[in-house]
Amino acid sequence: MVKNSSNGAKLGFENKLWEMADKMRGHMDSGEYKHVVLGMTVGSCWARMFYRL
């Protein structure tokens, strides 16, 4: 279901994104999962930085 937000934008994908994130996370606690995501983000940034050199 698509809802209008307070600024008039039509939104509908947020629930689907949360469902996919919960499915990927599995039974891991969200506080623990943030370390996984942070590590992947930092690793990706480092890889791009070193690839440019």
C-alpha positions as CSV (number, residue, x, y, z in Angstrom):
1,M,0.0,0.0,0.0
2,V,1.4,3.4,-1.0
3,K,1.0,6.2,1.6
4,N,1.5,9.9,1.2
5,S,4.1,11.2,3.6
6,S,3.9,14.6,5.4
7,N,5.8,16.3,2.5
8,G,3.5,14.9,-0.2
9,A,5.9,12.2,-1.5
10,K,4.3,8.8,-2.3
11,L,6.1,6.1,-0.3
12,G,5.6,2.4,-0.4
13,F,8.9,0.6,-0.5
14,E,10.1,1.1,3.1
15,N,8.2,-1.8,4.5
16,K,9.6,-4.1,1.8
17,L,13.1,-2.9,2.5
18,W,12.7,-3.6,6.3
19,E,11.3,-7.1,5.5
20,M,14.3,-7.8,3.3
21,A,16.8,-6.5,5.9
22,D,15.1,-8.7,8.6
23,K,15.3,-11.7,6.3
24,M,19.0,-11.1,5.6
25,R,19.8,-10.6,9.3
26,G,18.2,-13.9,10.3
27,H,18.3,-14.6,14.0
28,M,21.1,-12.2,14.7
29,D,20.4,-9.3,17.1
30,S,20.1,-5.9,15.3
31,G,22.8,-4.5,17.7
32,E,25.2,-7.2,16.6
33,Y,24.2,-6.9,12.9
34,K,25.3,-3.2,12.8
35,H,28.9,-4.3,13.3
36,V,28.6,-6.6,10.2
37,V,27.1,-3.8,8.1
38,L,29.7,-1.2,9.3
39,G,32.5,-3.6,8.5
40,M,31.2,-4.2,5.0
41,T,30.8,-0.5,4.4
42,V,34.3,0.4,5.7
43,G,35.8,-2.5,3.7
44,S,34.0,-1.3,0.5
45,C,35.3,2.2,1.0
46,W,38.9,1.0,1.6
47,A,38.7,-1.2,-1.5
48,R,37.6,1.7,-3.7
49,M,40.3,3.9,-2.2
50,F,43.1,1.4,-2.8
51,Y,41.8,0.5,-6.2
52,R,42.2,4.1,-7.3
53,L,45.8,4.2,-6.3
